[in-house]
């Protein structure tokens, strides 16, 4: 029976590689490039010893290499080593999979073939997926949801024995969004600046990443959830003068996601219970549900529906639909006035 992508987590793949349990093929695909890069880099750095890599490790790009050439590489035997590694980058450029499918019917045990297919996934019914799954590993790298970004940031830092305050975590998550490579890059720069055993605070995030600890998307969203009109307008004015700190385009997806979930929260049994809400939404922490309990106190179900509709309208206007000349700043003011009044 063919293996499926669901049977292989990022963690389990890394564990197996470290335990020298490599598969003859890794088909890595999905919309989130971060984990595809992490796995392929881990294979490149850990399957072969440094002295073996010169003759036994090849990295090619699908746009510059034919499927037949990829198969020819995979069929070679390693030189003075037990394994050889062939990594195919940008495999979304492969048009004809037949030669690789044929190779996977009887792959060479001494070859580790890594196929990196980014910006989407291959239809699971295609032969390349089923054949790769039958002899190796098929892994789908999916985009993180907004509520999964905070755990990602904390886990990334925990791996390096670094602690971070909750507000600092949310500042980074809300400012950068679901771009894991960019988050990792910013965290790496932040780590370099830390003193030994130092906890990451909002002040450190402000100085090292350039996010204001008082005027940021996290604080704005918090002000809206708590219906703090004065604070919301203060931050909005700051954004209007400092568009790099926060923009309409960065806020709309987050506000839409929040109010969409808030509408759903009204229909959750025991929706005044943090644990129940967190379990229903699949949150990693119960405190993530607190914003929805506060939101249900401050916004009725009818108002929430109206806000969702208004966000859609502003989104359309921001893209030029029925809006010849209203600026992003004015659209932001229009939206916040509607939400808060």
PAGU-819268 format. One line per 2 residues: number of its first residue (from 1); their letters; for each residue x, y, z of N, C-alpha, C, O. Coordinates in steps of 0.02 Angstrom, whole numbers. Layout:
BEGIN
NUM) a) X Y Z X Y Z X Y Z X Y Z ~ ...;
This chain:
BEGIN
1) xx) 42 -60 0 0 0 0 44 63 0 92 67 39 ~ 28 110 -43 69 171 -49 64 213 14 12 219 45;
3) xx) 121 242 31 120 289 87 88 354 64 86 369 4 ~ 62 392 111 32 457 94 68 512 131 103 500 181;
5) xx) 59 574 107 93 631 137 75 639 210 116 662 249 ~ 14 619 230 -9 630 298 31 588 348 31 603 408;
7) xx) 64 536 325 100 491 371 169 519 389 202 491 432 ~ 189 571 357 257 597 368 253 670 391 234 715 353;
9) xx) 271 681 454 275 750 478 347 775 468 393 736 457 ~ 355 839 472 422 869 467 468 839 520 525 821 506;
11) xx) 442 834 582 483 809 637 504 736 626 561 718 639 ~ 457 695 602 473 624 592 524 615 536 567 571 540;
13) xx) 520 656 485 568 651 430 638 669 454 687 634 439 ~ 643 723 493 708 744 520 736 690 566 796 675 564;
15) xx) 693 661 609 716 609 655 745 549 616 797 523 634 ~ 710 529 563 732 471 524 799 486 489 842 442 486;
17) xx) 806 546 463 869 564 431 927 562 481 980 535 466 ~ 915 589 540 967 589 592 984 518 615 1040 504 635;
19) xx) 934 473 610 946 403 629 972 362 571 977 300 575 ~ 991 396 516 1018 363 456 967 318 422 985 271 387;
21) xx) 903 332 432 849 294 399 824 336 340 769 364 342 ~ 864 339 287 845 380 230 805 340 180 813 279 173;
23) xx) 760 374 145 720 343 92 753 354 25 793 400 18 ~ 738 313 -25 767 323 -92 740 384 -128 771 408 -176;
25) xx) 682 409 -106 654 469 -137 615 509 -86 581 481 -43 ~ 622 575 -90 582 622 -50 547 669 -99 580 708 -134;
27) xx) 482 666 -102 443 713 -142 415 765 -95 367 753 -58 ~ 445 824 -95 427 878 -50 388 931 -89 415 959 -137;
29) xx) 327 943 -70 286 990 -109 242 1031 -63 232 1013 -5 ~ 215 1086 -89 168 1125 -50 177 1200 -58 223 1223 -90;
31) xx) 129 1236 -28 128 1309 -35 177 1344 12 195 1402 1 ~ 200 1308 64 247 1338 113 318 1314 98 335 1257 112;
33) xx) 360 1358 71 428 1336 52 474 1323 111 524 1288 104 ~ 457 1349 170 503 1345 228 521 1273 244 581 1257 251;
35) xx) 471 1229 251 486 1160 271 518 1120 215 557 1074 227 ~ 501 1137 153 535 1105 97 610 1120 99 651 1076 90;
37) xx) 626 1184 110 697 1204 115 731 1171 175 788 1149 171 ~ 695 1169 232 725 1140 292 742 1067 282 797 1044 301;
39) xx) 697 1029 253 709 957 243 764 946 192 809 906 204 ~ 761 980 135 813 970 84 881 992 110 931 960 94;
41) xx) 884 1046 148 948 1068 177 974 1018 228 1034 1005 232 ~ 928 989 267 948 939 317 977 877 284 1027 849 307;
43) xx) 946 857 230 972 800 191 1041 817 163 1088 777 167 ~ 1047 877 135 1111 898 105 1167 901 157 1225 888 141;
45) xx) 1150 918 219 1201 928 270 1215 867 314 1266 864 348 ~ 1170 817 313 1176 762 361 1179 692 333 1199 645 368;
47) xx) 1161 682 270 1162 614 243 1234 593 228 1253 536 243 ~ 1272 637 199 1341 622 180 1390 660 226 1375 715 249;
49) xx) 1447 629 237 1501 665 272 1528 719 226 1521 715 165 ~ 1559 770 256 1584 826 216 1631 803 160 1627 828 104;
51) xx) 1674 755 176 1723 733 127 1691 691 71 1721 681 19 ~ 1629 668 82 1594 628 31 1553 671 -17 1534 648 -71;
53) xx) 1539 733 2 1491 773 -35 1516 796 -104 1476 802 -150 ~ 1580 808 -111 1606 834 -174 1590 789 -233 1572 813 -287;
55) xx) 1596 724 -223 1585 677 -278 1516 644 -278 1496 613 -327 ~ 1480 651 -223 1418 612 -216 1356 654 -202 1303 626 -185;
57) xx) 1361 718 -208 1302 760 -196 1294 810 -253 1339 848 -268 ~ 1235 808 -284 1220 852 -340 1157 892 -326 1106 864 -304;
59) xx) 1160 956 -339 1101 999 -333 1088 1029 -402 1130 1064 -429 ~ 1029 1015 -430 1012 1040 -496 945 1076 -494 906 1067 -448;
61) xx) 933 1117 -545 870 1153 -551 831 1124 -610 858 1115 -664 ~ 767 1111 -598 726 1078 -649 722 1118 -714 716 1089 -768;
63) xx) 726 1184 -709 722 1226 -769 783 1215 -814 779 1228 -874 ~ 839 1192 -785 901 1184 -823 919 1111 -835 971 1096 -864;
65) xx) 876 1066 -813 891 994 -816 830 955 -840 775 969 -818 ~ 839 909 -884 783 869 -909 769 811 -861 813 791 -824;
67) xx) 707 785 -861 692 727 -819 737 667 -835 755 630 -789 ~ 756 659 -898 801 604 -917 869 613 -883 898 564 -859;
69) xx) 894 674 -882 958 688 -849 954 676 -774 1002 651 -744 ~ 897 693 -744 887 680 -673 891 605 -658 923 584 -610;
71) xx) 859 566 -700 860 493 -691 930 466 -701 951 422 -663 ~ 966 492 -749 1035 469 -760 1078 483 -699 1120 441 -680;
73) xx) 1069 540 -668 1105 556 -606 1087 507 -551 1130 482 -514 ~ 1021 494 -544 997 451 -491 1022 379 -499 1029 343 -450;
75) xx) 1036 358 -561 1058 290 -574 1133 279 -565 1157 222 -568 ~ 1169 333 -554 1240 326 -542 1253 294 -473 1212 300 -427;
77) xx) 1310 261 -467 1329 232 -403 1375 281 -367 1415 316 -398 ~ 1371 282 -301 1415 328 -263 1488 309 -268 1506 251 -280;
79) xx) 1531 360 -261 1604 349 -263 1632 351 -192 1629 402 -158 ~ 1658 295 -170 1690 290 -103 1643 313 -48 1665 345 0;
81) xx) 1579 297 -55 1529 313 -4 1470 264 -12 1462 233 -64 ~ 1430 259 41 1373 214 39 1314 244 1 1273 208 -28;
83) xx) 1310 311 1 1252 345 -29 1275 401 -75 1331 426 -69 ~ 1231 419 -120 1238 482 -156 1171 519 -149 1119 488 -141;
85) xx) 1174 586 -153 1115 629 -145 1106 670 -208 1152 702 -232 ~ 1045 669 -235 1027 710 -293 967 753 -272 913 728 -259;
87) xx) 978 819 -271 925 865 -250 902 905 -311 942 938 -344 ~ 838 901 -326 808 936 -383 768 995 -356 716 985 -325;
89) xx) 792 1055 -369 758 1116 -346 707 1139 -399 714 1123 -458 ~ 656 1176 -376 606 1206 -421 574 1154 -467 567 1166 -527;
91) xx) 556 1098 -439 528 1042 -479 460 1059 -509 434 1020 -549 ~ 430 1115 -489 367 1135 -521 376 1151 -595 328 1158 -631;
93) xx) 440 1157 -616 454 1169 -687 457 1105 -728 465 1107 -789 ~ 451 1047 -696 452 984 -733 385 974 -768 332 978 -736;
95) xx) 387 963 -832 325 954 -871 309 881 -883 250 861 -884 ~ 360 840 -893 349 769 -909 380 726 -853 441 723 -847;
97) xx) 338 694 -814 362 656 -757 378 583 -774 405 547 -733 ~ 361 561 -835 365 490 -851 433 458 -838 436 404 -808;
99) xx) 490 489 -858 555 457 -843 567 446 -768 594 395 -748 ~ 546 495 -727 556 489 -655 508 437 -626 527 398 -582;
101) xx) 447 436 -652 399 384 -630 426 315 -645 419 269 -604 ~ 455 306 -703 484 241 -723 541 223 -676 546 165 -654;
103) xx) 584 271 -660 640 259 -615 615 236 -546 645 192 -516 ~ 560 266 -522 534 250 -455 504 180 -450 489 156 -396;
105) xx) 495 147 -507 473 78 -505 528 32 -477 513 -21 -449 ~ 591 54 -484 647 15 -458 705 62 -441 757 60 -474;
107) xx) 696 105 -391 747 155 -376 810 123 -348 808 70 -317 ~ 867 156 -359 930 132 -334 934 143 -258 927 200 -236;
109) xx) 945 91 -219 945 98 -146 1000 145 -120 994 174 -66 ~ 1054 152 -159 1110 194 -137 1100 268 -155 1142 309 -138;
111) xx) 1045 285 -188 1030 354 -206 975 383 -162 925 350 -150 ~ 985 444 -139 932 482 -106 912 538 -153 948 588 -160;
113) xx) 855 530 -186 831 579 -235 781 625 -199 731 601 -172 ~ 794 690 -200 752 739 -166 721 785 -218 757 820 -254;
115) xx) 655 785 -222 619 825 -271 582 880 -234 537 867 -195 ~ 602 943 -247 573 1001 -212 524 1037 -258 545 1071 -305;
117) xx) 461 1030 -244 407 1058 -286 371 1112 -245 333 1096 -199 ~ 384 1175 -261 358 1231 -221 297 1264 -253 280 1251 -310;
119) xx) 265 1307 -212 209 1349 -235 147 1309 -255 109 1329 -299 ~ 137 1253 -223 79 1212 -237 94 1139 -227 150 1121 -206;
121) xx) 46 1097 -242 58 1025 -234 36 989 -297 -6 1013 -335 ~ 65 930 -308 47 889 -365 -17 851 -348 -25 828 -291;
123) xx) -61 845 -396 -123 806 -386 -104 736 -360 -66 700 -391 ~ -133 719 -302 -117 656 -270 -134 595 -311 -110 540 -297;
125) xx) -175 603 -363 -193 546 -405 -142 533 -460 -145 481 -494 ~ -94 579 -468 -44 570 -521 5 514 -501 18 502 -442;
127) xx) 33 482 -552 78 425 -539 139 444 -499 163 405 -458 ~ 166 504 -511 227 524 -477 217 524 -401 262 507 -364;
129) xx) 157 545 -379 142 548 -307 134 477 -279 163 461 -227 ~ 94 436 -312 82 368 -287 146 326 -289 158 286 -243;
131) xx) 185 334 -341 247 294 -346 299 318 -295 334 277 -265 ~ 305 383 -286 351 409 -235 329 386 -166 371 369 -124;
133) xx) 264 386 -153 238 365 -89 248 291 -76 254 270 -18 ~ 250 251 -128 257 178 -120 328 158 -103 339 105 -74;
135) xx) 377 199 -121 447 180 -109 484 229 -63 539 215 -40 ~ 453 286 -49 488 337 -10 441 381 29 392 358 58;
137) xx) 457 445 31 422 493 73 389 546 29 422 577 -13 ~ 324 556 39 288 612 9 268 659 65 234 639 113;
139) xx) 288 721 60 275 770 114 243 833 84 270 861 36 ~ 187 854 113 156 916 92 168 970 144 149 962 202;
141) xx) 197 1025 124 212 1081 168 157 1133 160 154 1168 109 ~ 115 1139 211 57 1184 206 72 1250 241 112 1253 287;
143) xx) 38 1303 218 45 1368 249 18 1367 321 -32 1334 335 ~ 52 1402 365 29 1408 434 -31 1455 437 -34 1506 402;
145) xx) -79 1438 479 -134 1484 494 -110 1538 541 -58 1530 574 ~ -147 1593 544 -126 1649 587 -116 1626 659 -69 1648 692;
147) xx) -161 1583 685 -156 1563 755 -100 1513 767 -87 1494 824 ~ -65 1491 713 -9 1444 721 58 1479 719 110 1448 730;
149) xx) 58 1544 706 121 1581 699 156 1590 767 217 1583 771 ~ 117 1606 819 147 1616 885 182 1552 909 239 1556 932;
151) xx) 149 1493 906 185 1432 925 247 1419 883 297 1395 909 ~ 244 1436 818 303 1426 775 361 1469 800 417 1444 806;
153) xx) 347 1532 815 400 1578 839 429 1553 905 490 1552 914 ~ 386 1533 951 409 1509 1016 449 1445 1009 501 1437 1042;
155) xx) 426 1399 967 462 1336 957 531 1348 925 580 1317 944 ~ 533 1394 877 596 1411 843 647 1436 893 706 1416 891;
157) xx) 625 1479 939 671 1506 988 686 1456 1043 742 1453 1069 ~ 637 1415 1061 648 1364 1112 702 1314 1092 740 1291 1133;
159) xx) 705 1299 1026 757 1254 1001 827 1281 1015 875 1244 1019 ~ 830 1348 1022 895 1380 1035 899 1404 1107 941 1446 1125;
161) xx) 854 1376 1149 853 1392 1222 843 1466 1236 874 1494 1281 ~ 800 1497 1196 785 1568 1205 711 1576 1221 668 1547 1187;
163) xx) 696 1616 1271 627 1630 1290 605 1696 1260 645 1740 1245 ~ 539 1702 1252 511 1764 1223 446 1780 1259 406 1736 1273;
165) xx) 435 1844 1273 373 1865 1304 316 1861 1254 325 1869 1194 ~ 255 1849 1280 198 1838 1236 185 1898 1190 173 1888 1131;
167) xx) 188 1958 1217 175 2016 1175 226 2022 1119 209 2040 1063 ~ 289 2006 1134 341 2009 1083 327 1958 1028 338 1972 969;
169) xx) 304 1899 1048 286 1848 999 231 1872 952 237 1866 891 ~ 179 1901 981 122 1923 940 140 1984 897 113 1992 842;
171) xx) 184 2026 921 207 2083 881 240 2057 816 226 2082 762 ~ 283 2007 823 318 1980 765 269 1945 718 270 1956 657;
173) xx) 225 1904 747 177 1866 706 131 1912 667 120 1902 608 ~ 105 1963 701 57 2008 668 92 2054 617 62 2073 567;
175) xx) 154 2072 630 189 2117 585 212 2082 521 205 2110 467 ~ 238 2022 529 267 1987 471 215 1944 436 216 1939 374;
177) xx) 169 1913 473 120 1868 442 149 1800 428 202 1782 454 ~ 114 1761 386 130 1690 377 185 1678 325 178 1636 281;
179) xx) 240 1715 331 299 1705 289 353 1675 334 391 1712 365 ~ 356 1609 338 400 1576 387 473 1590 373 512 1597 420;
181) xx) 492 1593 310 563 1607 295 582 1677 320 637 1686 346 ~ 537 1725 311 552 1793 335 553 1795 411 595 1828 441;
183) xx) 505 1760 443 504 1757 516 570 1728 542 601 1756 587 ~ 591 1672 512 653 1639 534 713 1685 524 757 1688 566;
185) xx) 714 1721 468 769 1767 454 771 1823 506 825 1841 531 ~ 713 1851 523 710 1905 573 730 1879 642 764 1913 679;
187) xx) 708 1818 658 726 1789 723 801 1775 728 831 1785 780 ~ 830 1754 673 903 1741 672 942 1806 685 991 1806 722;
189) xx) 919 1860 654 952 1925 666 943 1946 738 989 1974 768 ~ 884 1934 765 869 1953 834 912 1913 882 938 1940 931;
191) xx) 921 1848 869 960 1804 912 1032 1828 918 1061 1827 972 ~ 1060 1851 862 1129 1875 862 1138 1933 910 1192 1942 939;
193) xx) 1086 1974 917 1091 2034 958 1082 2021 1033 1096 2065 1074 ~ 1060 1960 1050 1044 1946 1121 1106 1934 1163 1157 1908 1139;
195) xx) 1100 1953 1226 1151 1935 1275 1134 1866 1302 1079 1841 1292 ~ 1181 1835 1335 1171 1768 1360 1112 1765 1408 1105 1806 1453;
197) xx) 1069 1714 1398 1010 1701 1441 961 1760 1441 925 1770 1490 ~ 960 1799 1388 914 1856 1385 848 1835 1355 846 1798 1306;
199) xx) 793 1858 1385 726 1845 1359 708 1899 1308 723 1958 1318 ~ 676 1878 1253 655 1926 1202 594 1965 1227 542 1936 1242;
201) xx) 601 2030 1232 548 2074 1255 522 2117 1198 554 2121 1145 ~ 464 2150 1207 441 2197 1155 491 2251 1139 497 2273 1081;
203) xx) 529 2272 1190 580 2324 1178 635 2299 1132 660 2337 1090 ~ 655 2237 1140 707 2208 1097 681 2201 1026 716 2215 977;
205) xx) 618 2178 1019 587 2173 953 584 2241 920 597 2247 860 ~ 567 2292 959 563 2360 932 631 2383 907 636 2412 852;
207) xx) 684 2371 945 750 2397 926 783 2355 871 819 2383 830 ~ 771 2289 870 807 2246 823 769 2232 758 799 2225 705;
209) xx) 702 2228 763 663 2213 702 630 2276 675 609 2278 617 ~ 625 2327 717 597 2391 693 522 2395 698 490 2433 661;
211) xx) 492 2356 744 420 2359 755 407 2400 818 433 2382 871 ~ 369 2453 814 353 2493 873 315 2451 923 267 2417 905;
213) xx) 335 2453 986 300 2413 1037 233 2442 1056 191 2408 1086 ~ 221 2504 1037 157 2537 1053 112 2546 992 51 2547 998;
215) xx) 143 2553 934 104 2566 873 119 2511 821 163 2518 779 ~ 81 2458 826 91 2401 781 23 2367 770 -26 2383 802;
217) xx) 22 2320 723 -41 2288 705 -70 2249 763 -131 2246 772 ~ -27 2218 804 -51 2181 863 -88 2227 910 -142 2211 934;
219) xx) -59 2287 925 -91 2334 970 -155 2361 940 -204 2372 976 ~ -156 2372 874 -216 2397 842 -272 2345 846 -329 2362 863;
221) xx) -255 2283 830 -306 2230 833 -333 2223 905 -393 2212 915 ~ -288 2228 954 -308 2224 1024 -356 2281 1042 -405 2271 1077;
223) xx) -341 2342 1017 -383 2399 1030 -453 2390 999 -503 2408 1030 ~ -455 2361 939 -520 2349 906 -559 2296 944 -619 2304 955;
225) xx) -526 2242 963 -560 2188 1000 -590 2215 1064 -646 2198 1083 ~ -551 2257 1099 -574 2285 1163 -616 2347 1154 -639 2377 1203;
227) xx) -627 2367 1092 -665 2426 1073 -639 2489 1109 -677 2530 1134 ~ -573 2494 1110 -539 2551 1138 -530 2603 1082 -481 2603 1046;
229) xx) -580 2646 1076 -583 2692 1019 -524 2740 1018 -494 2752 966 ~ -507 2768 1077 -453 2817 1080 -386 2786 1057 -351 2816 1016;
231) xx) -370 2727 1083 -307 2694 1064 -306 2675 991 -255 2682 957 ~ -363 2649 966 -366 2629 896 -353 2687 850 -317 2680 801;
233) xx) -382 2746 865 -371 2804 823 -301 2832 829 -274 2858 780 ~ -270 2825 888 -200 2846 896 -155 2805 849 -112 2832 814;
235) xx) -165 2739 850 -123 2695 809 -137 2707 735 -91 2707 694 ~ -201 2717 718 -219 2729 648 -185 2793 622 -160 2794 566;
237) xx) -184 2846 663 -150 2908 642 -75 2896 633 -44 2923 587 ~ -46 2855 677 25 2840 672 39 2802 607 88 2818 572;
239) xx) -4 2754 590 5 2716 528 -3 2762 467 32 2753 417 ~ -48 2810 472 -59 2855 416 4 2896 402 19 2910 344;
241) xx) 40 2914 455 102 2953 447 163 2908 435 213 2930 406 ~ 158 2845 457 214 2797 450 189 2734 416 183 2682 450;
243) xx) 175 2735 352 144 2678 317 185 2614 319 158 2560 311 ~ 252 2620 331 292 2560 335 279 2521 399 293 2461 403;
245) xx) 252 2554 450 238 2521 513 174 2479 510 168 2429 547 ~ 128 2498 468 65 2461 461 25 2488 403 19 2548 395;
247) xx) -2 2443 363 -39 2465 305 -108 2432 304 -120 2382 337 ~ -151 2461 265 -218 2434 256 -215 2363 229 -252 2319 250;
249) xx) -169 2352 182 -164 2286 150 -139 2233 199 -157 2174 193 ~ -99 2253 248 -76 2206 298 -128 2190 350 -128 2136 379;
251) xx) -173 2239 363 -223 2230 416 -285 2193 393 -314 2155 432 ~ -306 2203 332 -370 2174 309 -375 2099 319 -425 2075 346;
253) xx) -324 2059 298 -330 1987 307 -336 1967 381 -373 1921 398 ~ -300 2002 425 -303 1985 496 -370 2003 526 -398 1965 565;
255) xx) -396 2061 509 -461 2081 535 -516 2036 509 -562 2017 545 ~ -512 2018 445 -562 1973 416 -561 1906 451 -613 1878 468;
257) xx) -501 1879 462 -493 1814 495 -522 1817 565 -556 1771 587 ~ -507 1872 601 -532 1878 670 -609 1880 673 -640 1842 710;
259) xx) -639 1924 633 -712 1931 636 -748 1871 607 -804 1855 627 ~ -717 1838 559 -746 1776 533 -748 1722 588 -799 1688 596;
261) xx) -693 1716 625 -692 1668 681 -738 1690 737 -768 1649 771 ~ -744 1756 747 -789 1781 798 -861 1762 783 -899 1745 828;
263) xx) -879 1765 719 -947 1744 699 -958 1670 714 -1011 1650 738 ~ -907 1630 700 -912 1558 714 -917 1546 789 -953 1501 811;
265) xx) -881 1586 828 -879 1576 901 -949 1582 932 -963 1550 983 ~ -992 1622 901 -1060 1628 928 -1097 1562 928 -1144 1552 967;
267) xx) -1078 1516 884 -1114 1453 877 -1079 1395 913 -1101 1337 909 ~ -1024 1409 947 -988 1357 983 -1021 1345 1051 -1033 1393 1087;
269) xx) -1037 1283 1068 -1065 1269 1134 -1016 1291 1189 -955 1283 1182 ~ -1042 1318 1243 -1000 1343 1299 -948 1393 1274 -889 1388 1290;
271) xx) -971 1441 1233 -923 1487 1202 -897 1540 1250 -859 1583 1230 ~ -915 1536 1314 -886 1580 1364 -829 1546 1402 -803 1573 1450;
273) xx) -811 1486 1378 -758 1447 1410 -696 1447 1365 -699 1423 1308 ~ -640 1473 1391 -579 1478 1351 -556 1411 1324 -538 1404 1266;
275) xx) -557 1360 1367 -534 1294 1347 -577 1264 1292 -552 1233 1246 ~ -643 1274 1298 -689 1247 1248 -678 1281 1181 -676 1248 1129;
277) xx) -671 1347 1182 -659 1384 1119 -591 1365 1088 -586 1355 1028 ~ -540 1360 1130 -474 1343 1105 -475 1273 1073 -443 1262 1022;
279) xx) -511 1227 1104 -515 1159 1077 -553 1160 1011 -533 1125 964 ~ -606 1199 1006 -647 1201 946 -607 1230 887 -610 1203 832;
281) xx) -569 1283 900 -531 1316 846 -463 1283 834 -428 1300 786 ~ -443 1238 878 -378 1205 870 -320 1250 890 -265 1243 863;
283) xx) -332 1296 936 -278 1341 959 -228 1302 1001 -245 1255 1036 ~ -166 1322 996 -113 1290 1036 -116 1311 1109 -96 1273 1153;
285) xx) -141 1372 1122 -144 1398 1191 -215 1422 1205 -249 1449 1161 ~ -237 1412 1267 -305 1434 1284 -312 1509 1282 -366 1535 1268;
287) xx) -257 1546 1296 -263 1619 1296 -280 1647 1227 -304 1703 1222 ~ -268 1608 1174 -286 1631 1107 -362 1638 1099 -386 1674 1055;
289) xx) -400 1602 1141 -473 1606 1137 -500 1666 1174 -558 1685 1164 ~ -459 1698 1215 -483 1753 1257 -508 1812 1214 -557 1845 1232;
291) xx) -474 1824 1157 -494 1879 1114 -565 1870 1088 -600 1919 1075 ~ -587 1808 1080 -654 1795 1053 -707 1803 1107 -763 1824 1092;
293) xx) -690 1786 1168 -736 1797 1223 -746 1872 1234 -802 1895 1244 ~ -692 1910 1231 -697 1983 1236 -735 2012 1177 -778 2056 1185;
295) xx) -721 1986 1117 -755 2010 1057 -830 1999 1060 -868 2042 1038 ~ -852 1942 1087 -924 1929 1092 -959 1976 1141 -1019 1988 1136;
297) xx) -920 2002 1189 -948 2051 1236 -956 2119 1202 -1002 2157 1217 ~ -910 2134 1156 -908 2202 1127 -943 2208 1059 -959 2264 1037;
299) xx) -954 2152 1025 -986 2154 959 -1041 2102 956 -1030 2043 969 ~ -1100 2124 939 -1156 2076 931 -1146 2034 868 -1104 2050 826;
301) xx) -1184 1981 863 -1180 1939 803 -1198 1978 740 -1166 1970 688 ~ -1249 2020 745 -1270 2061 687 -1214 2110 667 -1199 2117 608;
303) xx) -1185 2143 717 -1131 2190 703 -1071 2154 672 -1039 2180 627 ~ -1057 2095 696 -1001 2056 669 -1012 2040 596 -966 2046 556;
305) xx) -1072 2020 579 -1088 2006 508 -1080 2069 466 -1055 2066 410 ~ -1102 2125 492 -1096 2189 456 -1022 2208 446 -1004 2234 394;
307) xx) -982 2194 497 -910 2210 492 -876 2167 439 -836 2192 400 ~ -893 2103 437 -865 2058 387 -882 2083 317 -840 2084 272;
309) xx) -944 2105 308 -966 2132 243 -928 2196 227 -909 2207 169 ~ -918 2238 277 -882 2301 267 -809 2288 248 -781 2323 205;
311) xx) -777 2240 281 -707 2223 265 -702 2201 192 -655 2221 157 ~ -750 2160 170 -750 2139 99 -757 2199 52 -723 2203 1;
313) xx) -800 2246 71 -810 2306 30 -746 2347 26 -726 2369 -27 ~ -713 2357 84 -651 2397 86 -596 2362 47 -556 2394 14;
315) xx) -594 2296 52 -544 2257 15 -553 2268 -60 -504 2277 -96 ~ -615 2266 -83 -629 2277 -154 -609 2348 -175 -580 2358 -228;
317) xx) -625 2396 -133 -608 2466 -148 -532 2475 -150 -506 2513 -191 ~ -497 2441 -104 -424 2448 -102 -391 2421 -165 -334 2439 -181;
319) xx) -428 2378 -201 -403 2350 -264 -429 2388 -325 -419 2367 -382 ~ -463 2445 -311 -485 2489 -365 -555 2477 -391 -576 2510 -439;
321) xx) -593 2430 -360 -661 2417 -382 -709 2469 -354 -713 2478 -293 ~ -744 2504 -398 -791 2558 -379 -756 2609 -334 -787 2637 -289;
323) xx) -693 2622 -347 -656 2670 -307 -603 2704 -350 -546 2680 -355 ~ -621 2759 -382 -574 2792 -427 -516 2826 -393 -461 2828 -421;
325) xx) -525 2854 -332 -471 2895 -305 -466 2896 -228 -426 2935 -202 ~ -504 2856 -191 -498 2857 -118 -434 2824 -96 -419 2767 -117;
327) xx) -394 2859 -55 -329 2833 -34 -337 2776 16 -390 2767 46 ~ -282 2737 25 -283 2682 73 -294 2709 144 -329 2677 184;
329) xx) -265 2768 159 -275 2798 225 -348 2815 239 -372 2803 294 ~ -382 2842 189 -452 2859 197 -496 2797 203 -544 2796 241;
331) xx) -478 2745 165 -515 2682 170 -507 2651 239 -553 2622 267 ~ -446 2657 267 -433 2632 334 -476 2668 386 -505 2637 430;
333) xx) -481 2735 379 -522 2774 425 -596 2755 419 -631 2748 469 ~ -618 2745 357 -688 2725 345 -704 2658 378 -756 2650 409;
335) xx) -658 2612 372 -669 2545 401 -670 2548 477 -715 2520 508 ~ -622 2582 507 -618 2583 580 -676 2621 611 -700 2603 664;
337) xx) -699 2674 577 -757 2711 602 -818 2664 603 -857 2663 650 ~ -825 2625 549 -882 2579 545 -877 2525 599 -928 2508 630;
339) xx) -818 2499 612 -810 2446 661 -823 2472 732 -856 2438 772 ~ -796 2530 748 -795 2554 817 -857 2593 837 -866 2609 896;
341) x) -900 2609 790 -959 2649 807 -1024 2613 789 -1078 2639 800;
